[in-house]
Amino acid sequence: MADYRRLKDRRRGRAGRGTVATVGDRTVAGLIDRYVEGRRLEAAHGEIALDTYREAKFKLAEFAQFCEAEGVVQLADVTEEVLEECRLAQLAHKTTPGRKPSHIS
């Protein structure tokens, strides 16, 4: 429960005891990790559906893999062009004949 309260405080711009929350890790992977952890805690506390959490985690994992493969590490490097290329890559992957979606074993 304490982790959940700290997360809520960070989202409101409070790190507790009057300090301002800062985000030290400005990488794509760091942001995705923080976002997914927040959704996990929300799902654990019943604020969002578990399926919503799982879908966000899966889609963001795909985006993280794309960024890593393309050498996009810093948040500042995520442009509209990168997002469009990722979307097109996902569409191409989904429409490849005889290929199962990556989340199905």
VORO-69704 format. One record per residue: residue number from 1; x, y, z of N, C-alpha, C in turn. Coordinates in pm, 1 decimal, decimal comma, m for minus. Example, Ala and Ser with C-alpha at 12.3 -4.5 7.8 and 13.67 -1.06 7.14 Angstrom:
VORO-69704
+-----+----------+----------+----------+----------+----------+----------+----------+----------+----------+
!   n !    neast !   nnorth !      nup !   caeast !  canorth !     caup !    ceast !   cnorth !      cup !
+-----+----------+----------+----------+----------+----------+----------+----------+----------+----------+
!   1 !   1319,0 !   m569,0 !    780,0 !   1230,0 !   m450,0 !    780,0 !   1320,0 !   m330,0 !    780,0 !
!   2 !   1285,0 !   m225,0 !    708,0 !   1367,0 !   m106,0 !    714,0 !   1290,0 !      3,0 !    787,0 !
+-----+----------+----------+----------+----------+----------+----------+----------+----------+----------+
END
This chain:
VORO-69704
+-----+----------+----------+----------+----------+----------+----------+----------+----------+----------+
!   n !    neast !   nnorth !      nup !   caeast !  canorth !     caup !    ceast !   cnorth !      cup !
+-----+----------+----------+----------+----------+----------+----------+----------+----------+----------+
!   1 !     81,8 !   m119,4 !      0,0 !      0,0 !      0,0 !      0,0 !     86,1 !    125,7 !      0,0 !
!   2 !    200,7 !    120,6 !     67,0 !    289,2 !    237,3 !     72,3 !    341,9 !    271,2 !    m66,9 !
!   3 !    375,7 !    167,7 !   m147,9 !    422,3 !    193,0 !   m285,0 !    315,5 !    264,2 !   m365,6 !
!   4 !    191,7 !    222,5 !   m347,4 !     80,6 !    282,1 !   m419,2 !     63,9 !    428,8 !   m380,4 !
!   5 !     74,3 !    458,7 !   m253,3 !     61,8 !    598,6 !   m208,8 !    175,3 !    684,2 !   m262,3 !
!   6 !    297,6 !    630,3 !   m262,8 !    410,7 !    705,8 !   m318,3 !    388,9 !    734,2 !   m466,1 !
!   7 !    336,8 !    634,8 !   m540,2 !    309,3 !    655,1 !   m681,6 !    206,0 !    765,1 !   m700,7 !
!   8 !     99,7 !    762,5 !   m621,8 !     m4,0 !    865,9 !   m631,8 !     55,1 !   1003,8 !   m602,1 !
!   9 !    139,8 !   1012,6 !   m500,4 !    203,3 !   1140,0 !   m467,5 !    292,1 !   1188,9 !   m581,1 !
!  10 !    369,7 !   1098,3 !   m641,9 !    456,0 !   1138,0 !   m753,9 !    373,6 !   1192,4 !   m869,4 !
!  11 !    259,4 !   1128,2 !   m896,7 !    175,3 !   1174,5 !  m1006,7 !    119,1 !   1312,9 !   m979,3 !
!  12 !     96,7 !   1343,8 !   m854,3 !     43,3 !   1475,3 !   m817,4 !    154,4 !   1578,6 !   m803,6 !
!  13 !    279,6 !   1536,9 !   m827,8 !    390,6 !   1629,7 !   m818,7 !    449,8 !   1641,0 !   m680,9 !
!  14 !    417,5 !   1543,7 !   m594,1 !    471,4 !   1545,3 !   m458,1 !    550,1 !   1417,6 !   m435,6 !
!  15 !    667,3 !   1430,4 !   m381,4 !    745,7 !   1312,6 !   m344,4 !    736,2 !   1287,2 !   m195,4 !
!  16 !    653,1 !   1362,4 !   m128,0 !    638,9 !   1347,1 !     15,9 !    727,6 !   1447,5 !     87,4 !
!  17 !    687,5 !   1488,1 !    205,6 !    763,7 !   1580,8 !    289,5 !    798,7 !   1710,2 !    217,3 !
!  18 !    713,2 !   1754,8 !    129,0 !    730,1 !   1885,0 !     66,1 !    829,5 !   1891,2 !    m47,8 !
!  19 !    889,8 !   1779,6 !    m86,8 !    984,8 !   1783,1 !   m197,6 !    911,9 !   1763,2 !   m328,8 !
!  20 !    973,7 !   1807,6 !   m434,9 !    913,9 !   1793,5 !   m568,1 !    965,8 !   1665,7 !   m631,4 !
!  21 !    875,9 !   1588,2 !   m688,9 !    916,3 !   1464,6 !   m755,1 !    990,9 !   1497,6 !   m882,5 !
!  22 !   1099,0 !   1425,4 !   m908,0 !   1173,4 !   1444,1 !  m1031,5 !   1182,7 !   1310,8 !  m1101,8 !
!  23 !   1195,3 !   1317,1 !  m1231,1 !   1211,7 !   1196,8 !  m1311,5 !   1354,2 !   1198,7 !  m1363,6 !
!  24 !   1440,0 !   1117,0 !  m1303,3 !   1579,7 !   1116,2 !  m1341,2 !   1605,7 !   1042,6 !  m1470,3 !
!  25 !   1533,6 !    935,9 !  m1494,7 !   1556,2 !    853,7 !  m1611,9 !   1471,2 !    904,9 !  m1726,6 !
!  26 !   1533,5 !    966,9 !  m1824,8 !   1460,9 !   1025,1 !  m1938,2 !   1468,6 !    934,6 !  m2061,4 !
!  27 !   1474,6 !    803,8 !  m2037,4 !   1480,6 !    709,7 !  m2148,2 !   1341,6 !    653,5 !  m2178,0 !
!  28 !   1327,4 !    600,6 !  m2297,7 !   1201,2 !    536,8 !  m2336,8 !   1172,2 !    421,0 !  m2242,4 !
!  29 !   1272,4 !    336,5 !  m2218,3 !   1252,9 !    219,6 !  m2132,3 !   1216,9 !    261,4 !  m1990,1 !
!  30 !   1280,6 !    366,7 !  m1939,5 !   1251,7 !    414,1 !  m1804,3 !   1109,6 !    464,2 !  m1791,3 !
!  31 !   1064,9 !    541,5 !  m1889,4 !    928,1 !    592,5 !  m1886,2 !    827,0 !    478,1 !  m1894,4 !
!  32 !    853,2 !    383,7 !  m1982,7 !    761,9 !    270,0 !  m1997,1 !    756,7 !    190,5 !  m1866,9 !
!  33 !    871,5 !    166,9 !  m1805,9 !    874,0 !     92,9 !  m1678,8 !    790,6 !    163,5 !  m1572,6 !
!  34 !    808,3 !    295,2 !  m1560,6 !    732,3 !    370,7 !  m1459,4 !    583,2 !    367,5 !  m1490,6 !
!  35 !    546,9 !    383,7 !  m1617,1 !    406,3 !    385,0 !  m1654,9 !    340,9 !    248,7 !  m1627,3 !
!  36 !    408,1 !    142,2 !  m1669,5 !    353,2 !      7,5 !  m1650,3 !    340,9 !    m24,4 !  m1501,4 !
!  37 !    439,0 !     16,7 !  m1422,2 !    430,6 !     m7,1 !  m1277,6 !    310,2 !     66,2 !  m1217,9 !
!  38 !    285,8 !    186,8 !  m1264,6 !    168,7 !    261,3 !  m1217,6 !     38,8 !    190,4 !  m1251,6 !
!  39 !     29,2 !    138,7 !  m1375,2 !    m92,0 !     66,7 !  m1413,3 !   m104,7 !    m62,8 !  m1333,6 !
!  40 !      9,0 !   m128,8 !  m1305,0 !      5,3 !   m252,1 !  m1225,5 !    m52,4 !   m223,7 !  m1087,0 !
!  41 !     m5,9 !   m117,5 !  m1026,1 !    m56,5 !    m81,7 !   m893,6 !   m204,6 !    m44,2 !   m898,6 !
!  42 !   m245,4 !     26,8 !  m1003,7 !   m387,6 !     59,9 !  m1018,2 !   m471,5 !    m66,1 !  m1033,9 !
!  43 !   m421,5 !   m161,1 !  m1112,6 !   m494,7 !   m286,9 !  m1130,9 !   m501,8 !   m363,9 !   m999,7 !
!  44 !   m392,3 !   m363,1 !   m925,6 !   m389,0 !   m433,9 !   m797,2 !   m486,8 !   m374,5 !   m696,5 !
!  45 !   m515,2 !   m245,8 !   m710,6 !   m608,1 !   m179,5 !   m619,1 !   m748,1 !   m162,3 !   m678,8 !
!  46 !   m772,4 !   m226,1 !   m792,3 !   m905,4 !   m225,8 !   m851,3 !   m945,3 !    m97,6 !   m921,7 !
!  47 !   m851,1 !     m8,3 !   m946,9 !   m884,3 !    117,3 !  m1015,3 !   m898,9 !    100,1 !  m1165,5 !
!  48 !   m827,7 !      1,4 !  m1220,8 !   m843,5 !    m32,4 !  m1362,1 !   m854,8 !   m183,8 !  m1373,0 !
!  49 !   m909,9 !   m230,8 !  m1482,2 !   m925,3 !   m374,4 !  m1503,7 !   m788,7 !   m437,6 !  m1530,9 !
!  50 !   m771,7 !   m560,5 !  m1487,4 !   m647,5 !   m632,8 !  m1511,3 !   m619,0 !   m644,0 !  m1660,8 !
!  51 !   m722,5 !   m663,0 !  m1741,6 !   m704,0 !   m669,7 !  m1887,2 !   m649,8 !   m539,1 !  m1943,0 !
!  52 !   m691,3 !   m426,8 !  m1887,6 !   m641,2 !   m296,2 !  m1930,6 !   m492,2 !   m286,5 !  m1902,1 !
!  53 !   m452,5 !   m329,6 !  m1784,1 !   m310,2 !   m331,2 !  m1747,7 !   m231,3 !   m420,2 !  m1842,2 !
!  54 !   m279,3 !   m540,6 !  m1865,6 !   m207,8 !   m635,9 !  m1951,8 !   m193,9 !   m583,1 !  m2094,3 !
!  55 !   m300,1 !   m522,5 !  m2146,2 !   m294,3 !   m468,0 !  m2281,8 !   m191,9 !   m354,9 !  m2290,8 !
!  56 !   m191,8 !   m265,5 !  m2193,0 !    m94,4 !   m155,6 !  m2192,6 !     47,3 !   m211,1 !  m2183,8 !
!  57 !     67,9 !   m308,8 !  m2097,2 !    199,9 !   m368,6 !  m2080,3 !    247,0 !   m432,9 !  m2210,9 !
!  58 !    160,7 !   m506,6 !  m2277,3 !    196,1 !   m574,1 !  m2401,6 !    229,2 !   m473,7 !  m2512,3 !
!  59 !    143,2 !   m374,8 !  m2530,8 !    164,9 !   m277,0 !  m2637,8 !    290,7 !   m193,4 !  m2613,9 !
!  60 !    313,0 !   m157,1 !  m2491,0 !    432,5 !    m78,2 !  m2460,9 !    559,2 !   m161,5 !  m2471,5 !
!  61 !    550,7 !   m291,2 !  m2443,1 !    666,3 !   m379,6 !  m2461,7 !    702,1 !   m386,9 !  m2610,1 !
!  62 !    602,1 !   m393,9 !  m2696,2 !    627,4 !   m392,3 !  m2840,8 !    694,5 !   m261,8 !  m2882,6 !
!  63 !    645,6 !   m149,8 !  m2829,5 !    703,7 !    m20,2 !  m2861,8 !    848,0 !    m12,4 !  m2812,1 !
!  64 !    874,2 !    m62,3 !  m2692,1 !   1009,7 !    m61,0 !  m2637,0 !   1104,7 !   m144,1 !  m2723,5 !
!  65 !   1058,6 !   m258,9 !  m2770,0 !   1140,8 !   m343,0 !  m2856,9 !   1170,8 !   m271,5 !  m2987,6 !
!  66 !   1071,1 !   m205,8 !  m3044,3 !   1091,7 !   m130,8 !  m3167,9 !   1195,7 !    m21,0 !  m3145,6 !
!  67 !   1178,8 !     56,1 !  m3039,9 !   1271,6 !    165,6 !  m3011,9 !   1413,9 !    113,5 !  m2993,6 !
!  68 !   1428,3 !      4,1 !  m2920,0 !   1561,0 !    m52,6 !  m2898,6 !   1623,8 !    m95,2 !  m3031,2 !
!  69 !   1546,6 !   m161,1 !  m3116,0 !   1596,9 !   m206,3 !  m3245,8 !   1637,2 !    m89,1 !  m3335,8 !
!  70 !   1566,7 !     23,0 !  m3321,5 !   1593,7 !    140,9 !  m3404,2 !   1695,4 !    235,0 !  m3340,6 !
!  71 !   1742,9 !    202,5 !  m3222,1 !   1840,9 !    287,0 !  m3155,0 !   1781,7 !    412,6 !  m3092,5 !
!  72 !   1651,3 !    411,9 !  m3069,4 !   1583,8 !    525,4 !  m3005,5 !   1585,9 !    498,7 !  m2855,3 !
!  73 !   1669,3 !    573,3 !  m2783,7 !   1687,7 !    548,3 !  m2641,5 !   1627,2 !    659,6 !  m2556,5 !
!  74 !   1656,7 !    782,4 !  m2589,1 !   1611,6 !    896,9 !  m2510,4 !   1471,2 !    939,6 !  m2551,3 !
!  75 !   1394,6 !    988,8 !  m2454,6 !   1259,2 !   1036,5 !  m2485,1 !   1261,6 !   1146,3 !  m2590,8 !
!  76 !   1363,9 !   1229,2 !  m2586,7 !   1374,7 !   1338,7 !  m2683,4 !   1387,2 !   1287,9 !  m2826,9 !
!  77 !   1427,5 !   1161,0 !  m2842,5 !   1444,0 !   1103,2 !  m2976,2 !   1314,0 !   1045,7 !  m3032,3 !
!  78 !   1209,6 !   1040,3 !  m2952,3 !   1080,3 !    987,3 !  m2998,4 !   1008,3 !   1100,1 !  m3071,9 !
!  79 !    999,8 !   1083,6 !  m3202,3 !    935,2 !   1183,7 !  m3287,3 !    809,4 !   1125,5 !  m3348,5 !
!  80 !    735,8 !   1209,3 !  m3416,1 !    617,4 !   1162,4 !  m3488,1 !    656,5 !   1056,9 !  m3591,5 !
!  81 !    771,0 !   1075,8 !  m3654,2 !    819,4 !    979,6 !  m3754,3 !    846,9 !    842,9 !  m3689,9 !
!  82 !    907,9 !    842,2 !  m3572,1 !    935,1 !    716,1 !  m3501,5 !    803,5 !    646,4 !  m3468,1 !
!  83 !    706,2 !    721,3 !  m3418,8 !    576,4 !    662,4 !  m3384,6 !    508,0 !    603,4 !  m3507,5 !
!  84 !    515,1 !    674,2 !  m3619,4 !    452,9 !    625,1 !  m3743,3 !    524,2 !    499,7 !  m3793,3 !
!  85 !    656,6 !    499,0 !  m3787,5 !    731,5 !    380,0 !  m3830,7 !    697,6 !    259,7 !  m3743,1 !
!  86 !    681,9 !    281,3 !  m3614,5 !    644,5 !    173,7 !  m3523,5 !    506,1 !    120,6 !  m3558,6 !
!  87 !    412,9 !    211,0 !  m3582,4 !    276,4 !    169,5 !  m3618,9 !    277,5 !     87,0 !  m3746,6 !
!  88 !    351,8 !    131,9 !  m3846,5 !    358,6 !     58,5 !  m3973,1 !    425,6 !    m77,7 !  m3955,1 !
!  89 !    528,0 !    m84,0 !  m3873,2 !    594,7 !   m211,4 !  m3846,2 !    499,4 !   m308,4 !  m3777,1 !
!  90 !    419,4 !   m257,8 !  m3683,7 !    322,8 !   m343,9 !  m3615,0 !    216,9 !   m394,5 !  m3712,0 !
!  91 !    171,9 !   m307,6 !  m3802,1 !     73,0 !   m350,8 !  m3901,6 !    131,7 !   m455,7 !  m3993,6 !
!  92 !    254,9 !   m436,6 !  m4038,6 !    319,7 !   m533,6 !  m4126,8 !    337,4 !   m666,6 !  m4055,6 !
!  93 !    371,8 !   m663,0 !  m3929,5 !    391,8 !   m784,2 !  m3850,2 !    260,7 !   m860,9 !  m3835,2 !
!  94 !    151,8 !   m788,7 !  m3813,7 !     21,4 !   m852,7 !  m3793,6 !    m34,2 !   m912,9 !  m3921,8 !
!  95 !      7,3 !   m861,1 !  m4036,7 !    m50,1 !   m907,3 !  m4163,0 !     40,2 !  m1002,6 !  m4239,2 !
!  96 !    151,5 !  m1045,4 !  m4178,4 !    240,6 !  m1140,5 !  m4244,4 !    170,9 !  m1276,1 !  m4250,6 !
!  97 !    152,5 !  m1332,9 !  m4373,0 !     83,0 !  m1461,4 !  m4386,1 !    153,0 !  m1572,4 !  m4308,1 !
!  98 !     73,3 !  m1654,2 !  m4239,7 !    124,6 !  m1768,8 !  m4166,7 !    196,1 !  m1734,9 !  m4037,8 !
!  99 !    191,6 !  m1611,3 !  m3996,3 !    262,9 !  m1569,0 !  m3875,2 !    163,1 !  m1549,6 !  m3761,9 !
! 100 !    194,2 !  m1608,6 !  m3647,0 !    111,1 !  m1590,1 !  m3528,8 !    150,6 !  m1458,9 !  m3461,5 !
! 101 !     56,0 !  m1390,3 !  m3398,4 !     92,1 !  m1273,2 !  m3320,0 !    197,0 !  m1310,6 !  m3215,4 !
! 102 !    287,3 !  m1218,1 !  m3183,6 !    399,9 !  m1248,8 !  m3095,5 !    358,4 !  m1287,2 !  m2954,1 !
! 103 !    239,9 !  m1249,5 !  m2909,2 !    199,5 !  m1280,0 !  m2773,1 !    136,4 !  m1418,1 !  m2760,4 !
! 104 !    121,4 !  m1491,6 !  m2872,5 !     63,2 !  m1626,5 !  m2867,9 !    176,4 !  m1727,1 !  m2880,6 !
! 105 !    186,3 !  m1816,3 !  m2784,1 !    293,4 !  m1916,3 !  m2785,3 !    253,5 !  m2036,5 !  m2864,7 !
+-----+----------+----------+----------+----------+----------+----------+----------+----------+----------+
END
